[in-house]
Amino acid sequence: MDHPTRRALLVSAGALSGATAVTPAAAGAPRGVGGAPGGPRERLFEIPVDQGQEVTLAYTHSVEKTPIEDVYVVDGSRLRADRSVFHSFGAGLPTTDIERTAEGYVVEGSTIHDELRVAPGEIAGHELIVGERRYPLAEVADGRVVLFLTERGIDDAVAGGTRESESKRTHHERQQE
Protein backbone atom coordinates (compact mmCIF):
# COMPACT_ATOMS: atom_id res chain seq x y z
CA MET A 1 0.00 0.00 0.00
CA ASP A 2 1.39 3.39 -0.95
CA HIS A 3 1.35 5.97 1.81
CA PRO A 4 1.41 9.71 1.18
CA THR A 5 4.80 11.26 1.81
CA ARG A 6 5.72 14.53 3.41
CA ARG A 7 9.03 16.24 2.87
CA ALA A 8 11.21 17.54 5.64
CA LEU A 9 14.16 19.87 5.38
CA LEU A 10 16.97 18.47 7.49
CA VAL A 11 19.72 20.72 8.82
CA SER A 12 22.69 18.73 10.08
CA ALA A 13 26.02 19.73 11.56
CA GLY A 14 29.25 17.87 11.19
CA ALA A 15 32.85 18.03 10.15
CA LEU A 16 32.53 19.00 6.51
CA SER A 17 34.98 20.37 4.00
CA GLY A 18 34.15 23.25 1.69
CA ALA A 19 34.00 26.99 1.29
CA THR A 20 32.73 29.39 3.92
CA ALA A 21 29.67 30.37 1.94
CA VAL A 22 26.57 28.61 0.68
CA THR A 23 27.78 26.11 -1.89
CA PRO A 24 26.20 23.22 -3.75
CA ALA A 25 27.35 19.85 -2.52
CA ALA A 26 29.76 17.82 -4.58
CA ALA A 27 28.27 15.21 -6.88
CA GLY A 28 27.86 11.92 -5.10
CA ALA A 29 28.01 13.47 -1.62
CA PRO A 30 26.21 11.46 1.07
CA ARG A 31 22.52 12.18 1.53
CA GLY A 32 20.99 11.67 4.91
CA VAL A 33 21.88 12.43 8.47
CA GLY A 34 24.90 10.18 9.03
CA GLY A 35 28.26 9.54 7.50
CA ALA A 36 29.85 12.94 6.96
CA PRO A 37 33.62 12.90 6.48
CA GLY A 38 35.32 13.46 9.84
CA GLY A 39 32.44 12.13 11.90
CA PRO A 40 28.67 11.71 12.02
CA ARG A 41 26.33 14.60 11.41
CA GLU A 42 24.18 15.86 14.24
CA ARG A 43 20.61 16.75 13.31
CA LEU A 44 19.99 20.39 14.29
CA PHE A 45 16.53 20.85 12.79
CA GLU A 46 13.95 18.77 10.96
CA ILE A 47 11.41 21.09 9.39
CA PRO A 48 8.29 19.91 7.51
CA VAL A 49 8.05 21.51 4.06
CA ASP A 50 5.67 21.28 1.12
CA GLN A 51 6.31 21.08 -2.60
CA GLY A 52 6.82 24.61 -3.93
CA GLN A 53 7.47 26.12 -0.48
CA GLU A 54 10.17 28.77 -0.13
CA VAL A 55 13.18 28.17 2.11
CA THR A 56 15.37 31.22 2.76
CA LEU A 57 18.93 31.59 4.00
CA ALA A 58 19.19 35.07 5.50
CA TYR A 59 22.44 36.67 6.60
CA THR A 60 24.32 39.95 6.82
CA HIS A 61 27.04 40.77 4.28
CA SER A 62 30.33 40.73 6.19
CA VAL A 63 31.71 43.90 4.58
CA GLU A 64 28.65 45.93 3.56
CA LYS A 65 26.70 45.00 6.74
CA THR A 66 23.47 44.84 4.72
CA PRO A 67 20.92 41.98 4.67
CA ILE A 68 20.99 39.25 2.02
CA GLU A 69 18.35 36.61 1.41
CA ASP A 70 19.00 33.58 -0.77
CA VAL A 71 15.60 32.07 -1.57
CA TYR A 72 15.20 28.42 -2.59
CA VAL A 73 12.05 26.52 -3.54
CA VAL A 74 11.29 22.89 -2.64
CA ASP A 75 11.32 21.14 -6.02
CA GLY A 76 10.71 17.42 -5.59
CA SER A 77 13.60 16.10 -3.52
CA ARG A 78 15.85 19.06 -4.33
CA LEU A 79 16.18 22.78 -3.59
CA ARG A 80 15.92 25.10 -6.60
CA ALA A 81 17.59 28.51 -6.30
CA ASP A 82 14.83 31.05 -6.97
CA ARG A 83 16.42 34.43 -6.25
CA SER A 84 18.88 36.40 -4.17
CA VAL A 85 17.79 39.69 -2.64
CA PHE A 86 20.33 42.23 -1.40
CA HIS A 87 20.49 45.94 -0.63
CA SER A 88 24.00 47.08 -1.54
CA PHE A 89 26.90 46.21 -3.79
CA GLY A 90 30.18 44.80 -2.55
CA ALA A 91 32.59 41.89 -2.58
CA GLY A 92 30.94 38.65 -3.67
CA LEU A 93 27.64 40.22 -4.69
CA PRO A 94 26.34 40.03 -8.26
CA THR A 95 26.96 42.91 -10.64
CA THR A 96 25.03 41.74 -13.72
CA ASP A 97 21.45 40.68 -14.49
CA ILE A 98 20.16 42.65 -11.49
CA GLU A 99 16.60 43.90 -11.23
CA ARG A 100 15.67 46.65 -8.77
CA THR A 101 12.37 45.84 -7.03
CA ALA A 102 10.48 46.84 -3.90
CA GLU A 103 12.29 43.94 -2.13
CA GLY A 104 15.72 45.33 -3.07
CA TYR A 105 18.17 44.27 -5.75
CA VAL A 106 17.13 40.87 -7.10
CA VAL A 107 19.05 38.30 -9.12
CA GLU A 108 17.09 35.32 -10.40
CA GLY A 109 18.43 31.86 -9.58
CA SER A 110 18.62 28.85 -11.85
CA THR A 111 20.62 26.14 -10.08
CA ILE A 112 19.22 23.01 -8.44
CA HIS A 113 20.84 21.46 -5.37
CA ASP A 114 20.63 18.05 -3.74
CA GLU A 115 22.00 19.70 -0.62
CA LEU A 116 23.42 23.03 0.44
CA ARG A 117 26.46 23.55 2.62
CA VAL A 118 26.57 26.65 4.79
CA ALA A 119 29.28 27.92 7.13
CA PRO A 120 27.26 30.03 9.58
CA GLY A 121 29.18 32.99 10.89
CA GLU A 122 28.80 35.15 13.94
CA ILE A 123 29.09 38.39 11.95
CA ALA A 124 26.76 37.15 9.21
CA GLY A 125 24.24 35.77 11.73
CA HIS A 126 22.94 33.11 9.32
CA GLU A 127 19.30 32.17 9.79
CA LEU A 128 17.10 29.68 7.98
CA ILE A 129 13.56 30.92 7.35
CA VAL A 130 10.74 28.48 6.56
CA GLY A 131 7.27 29.98 6.57
CA GLU A 132 7.03 32.32 9.55
CA ARG A 133 9.69 30.48 11.59
CA ARG A 134 13.33 31.52 11.84
CA TYR A 135 16.04 29.02 12.78
CA PRO A 136 19.31 30.58 14.09
CA LEU A 137 22.02 28.57 12.31
CA ALA A 138 24.81 30.80 13.61
CA GLU A 139 23.70 30.23 17.21
CA VAL A 140 23.41 26.43 17.13
CA ALA A 141 26.19 25.28 14.79
CA ASP A 142 29.83 25.02 15.76
CA GLY A 143 30.87 24.61 12.15
CA ARG A 144 29.45 24.00 8.72
CA VAL A 145 25.91 22.72 8.27
CA VAL A 146 24.23 20.80 5.47
CA LEU A 147 20.64 21.40 4.36
CA PHE A 148 18.85 18.69 2.40
CA LEU A 149 15.39 17.29 1.79
CA THR A 150 14.12 13.88 2.78
CA GLU A 151 10.75 12.24 2.46
CA ARG A 152 8.87 11.16 5.54
CA GLY A 153 6.00 8.72 5.21
CA ILE A 154 2.73 9.06 7.06
CA ASP A 155 3.92 6.19 9.27
CA ASP A 156 6.74 8.43 10.59
CA ALA A 157 4.27 11.07 11.73
CA VAL A 158 1.89 8.53 13.30
CA ALA A 159 4.79 6.85 15.13
CA GLY A 160 5.75 10.15 16.78
CA GLY A 161 8.07 11.48 14.09
CA THR A 162 6.71 15.00 14.38
CA ARG A 163 9.03 17.84 15.33
CA GLU A 164 7.61 17.91 18.85
CA SER A 165 8.27 14.22 19.51
CA GLU A 166 10.43 13.69 22.59
CA SER A 167 12.45 10.97 20.86
CA LYS A 168 13.18 13.08 17.80
CA ARG A 169 13.96 16.42 19.44
CA THR A 170 16.63 18.43 17.68
CA HIS A 171 19.83 19.86 19.11
CA HIS A 172 18.28 23.36 19.05
CA GLU A 173 15.21 22.23 20.99
CA ARG A 174 17.38 20.54 23.64
CA GLN A 175 19.51 23.68 23.99
CA GLN A 176 16.42 25.85 24.59
CA GLU A 177 15.50 23.90 27.75
C-alpha positions, 0 to 999 in steps of 0.5 A: 500500500502506498502511503502519502509522503511529506518532505522535511528539510533536514539541517545537520552539523558535522565536520565538513569540507568546503568553502565558507559560503553557501555552496552546492554539494559535490556530486555523489556526496552522502545524503541523509543524516549520518556519514559525513567525512570526519564524523557523524552529522548531528541533526539540528533541525527537521522542518516539515516543508511542502512542494513549492514552499520557499526556504530562505537563507538570511544573513548579513554581508560581512563587509557591507553589513546589509541583509541578504536573502537567498531564496530556494524553492522545494522542487521534488527532492531538491532545492531550486535557487529562486532568487537572491535579494540584497540591498547594496553592492560589494565583494561577492555580490552580483553585478550583472542581471540585477533587477531593482524591485520593492524587495531590493536588488534581485538576481534570479536563480537557476541552479538546483541542489541536492543539498546546500552547505553553509558555514554560519558565521557570527558576523553574518548571523545566518538564519534559515527561514521556513514559513514564519519560523526563523532558525538561528544557524549561527547560534546552534552550529559550531561549524558548517551545516548541510541542508537537504530534503528527505521524504517522511512517510505518514507512518513516521508522523503517526509513530511520533516522528513529528518535530515535537516528539520527545524521541526526535527532538533536535539539538536546538530544541534541547539547547532551549530547555 
